[in-house]
Amino acid sequence: MKPSVFNLLRLEFTHFEVERNREFSAGKAEESFPQIDFEFNNVNFEFGAQLLYPDNELDDPRHFTVAASFAVRQSMQDDVVLPYSVTLQGSAFLYFKGEHTGIERFRAVRATAYMMLYGAFREQVANFTSRSSHGLWFLPAPTFNEKADLDAAEDVRKWELALESFKIEKIKPSKKPATKRAKKIVTEG
């Protein structure tokens, strides 16, 4: 096992909402042992995330905040009756200590944060619903690789634009008049 290229500095929930659906009916097997055997076929989910890093680390971002939101609500479904409606939001604060650059770094940050945040969301929903009237509900365990790839490509595009903008600002000529020495160097060069 390789050591992680990340330090998780903090993981926090900013919104946690679980609501029992009164229209859901558990089968007989679940009545005696309250753990829901639920198939997630045709269930609509929402998962979104935003990645941030400090402006002063623009050339080599190391500190990242990934804010994510997750929802699976009855109002989002067509023909599926959910036992619970869930809306969660949270943030992971990560320090990247690896060597990856560019898209590989952003992909690693996204994929790691998505797994950490969703895992924490999943754990809290299981914990909360285990003490609810319908019983324990485990959310599925998806893979976020494709989402991390797509989001990282957009992160790199924005990062490169920000870098280019930063370089242009640094190169802009000063509005102060040139000194005699600077004028001499420019005219001789």
N, C-alpha and C positions, 0 to 999 in steps of 0.2 A: 504494500500500500504506500502510495506517495503522499508526502505531507501536502496539505492544502496550500494553495496560493492565495487564500483569502483569510482574513480575520473578520469574523462577524462581530462588529462593535456593539450592535444593538438590533433587536427586532421588536417592533411594537405594533399593537393594534390601534387603529384610529377609529374604527367603526365595526361593531359586532352586532348583527341582528339575526336571530333565528326565530321563526314563527311557525307554530304547529298548524298544519292544514286540517281543518275539521272534516273535510270531504274525503280524506284518505282513510281507507279501511284496511287494516292489517289482516293477513290470513290467519287461520287457526294455529299454525305452527308458531307464529310470532306472538300469539297471545300468552303462551306459557313461558316462552323465553324471549323477552323483549329486545330482539335484535332483528332489524328489518333486513330481509333478503330482497334487495331492490335492484332491478336491472335498469341500467342507465341508457338503454337503447332509446333513441329519438328524444333524449332530454336536451334542451337548449341551455347552454351555459354562457356566461360572459366572463372574460378575463382580460384585464387591461393593465398596463404598467407604464410608468414614466421613469426615466433614468436621469439623474442629475449628478453633477460633480462641480467642485469649486472652480470659479473663474481663474483663480491664481494657479491652478494646476492644468490649465488648458493644453500646454505642450506635452504633459505627461500625467494624465489623470490617474490618481491612486485611490482617492476617497470617493466612494459612490453611495448615493441614496437611490434605492429602487422602491418607488411607491406603487403598490398593486391593489387592484380591486377585483373581487370575485363575486358573482351572483348566480344563483340558480333559484328562480322564483316561479311560483305557480302562474303568475301573470305572463311569463315568457313562454309557456308551454302551449302546444296545440292539442294533442290528444293524450297527454300523460298527466296522471295525478300524482303529485309529489307528497311525501309525508310532511315535509317542512319546506319553508321558503327561507333562503339564506342570502344575506348580503354582508360581505366582509371587506374591510380595507385595512391595509397595514403597510409598514415600511421596514426595509432592511438597510442597515448602514454597514457598508463593507469597506475594508481596506485591502487593496490588491497589492500583493508583494511578489507577484510573478514577473516573468520576462516577456510575456506576450505583448504585442503591440497591435495597433489598428483594429481591424475587424475581429481578430482572434481575442483581443482583450475584451472588447465590448460583448462579444458572444459569450465568453466565459463569465463575465459579470452578470449578464442577463440570465443565462441558464442556471447559474448557481443561485441567484436571488429568487428566481421563479420557483425552484425546487424548495428552497428554504421557506419562503412565504406560503406557498400552497401547502406544504407539509404542516406548517403551524396552523393554517386555516383548517385543514382536514382534522388535525388533532383536537382543536378546540370545538369543532362541530360534533365530533364523536363524543367528546367529554360532556358537552352540554346536552346532547340528545339522549345520552345514556340515562339521564335522569328525567326524561320527558315522557309524556303519556304514550307516544307511539314507539318509544324505545330507541336504542342505539342505531344511528345511521352513519355508515361509513361512506364518505364521498369517494368517487373513483380515483385511481392513481394514474393520471395521464402523463404523457411525455411532453416536454416543452421545447424539444430540440428545434422543431421547425419554426415555432414562434420566436425563439431566441435568434435563429439565423436571420429571419426577416427583420426583426427589430434591430439587430446589430448592424445590418446593412444601412438602415436609416440613421442609426446613431453615428456611424462613420461619415456618412454624407454630411450630417449637421456639424460634426466635429471638424471635418476638413474645411467647411465653409467658415466656421468660427476661427480656425487657425489662419486661414487666408485673410479674413477681415482684420484679425489681430496684427498680422504682418504688415498689412497696408497702413494701418493706423500708426505703427511704429516707424514706417518709412516716410510718412508724410513730412514734407519740409517744414521747418520751423518758420513761424511768422516773424521771428526776431531777425534783424539785419545781420548779415554775416560780418565777422570781424575782418580786419585787414589781413591777418594771417590766413584765414579761411578763403578769402577772395584770391589771395596769391596762389594757394594750393590749387584752387579750381581753375584759374586761368593758365597755370603752368601745366596742369595735367592733361 
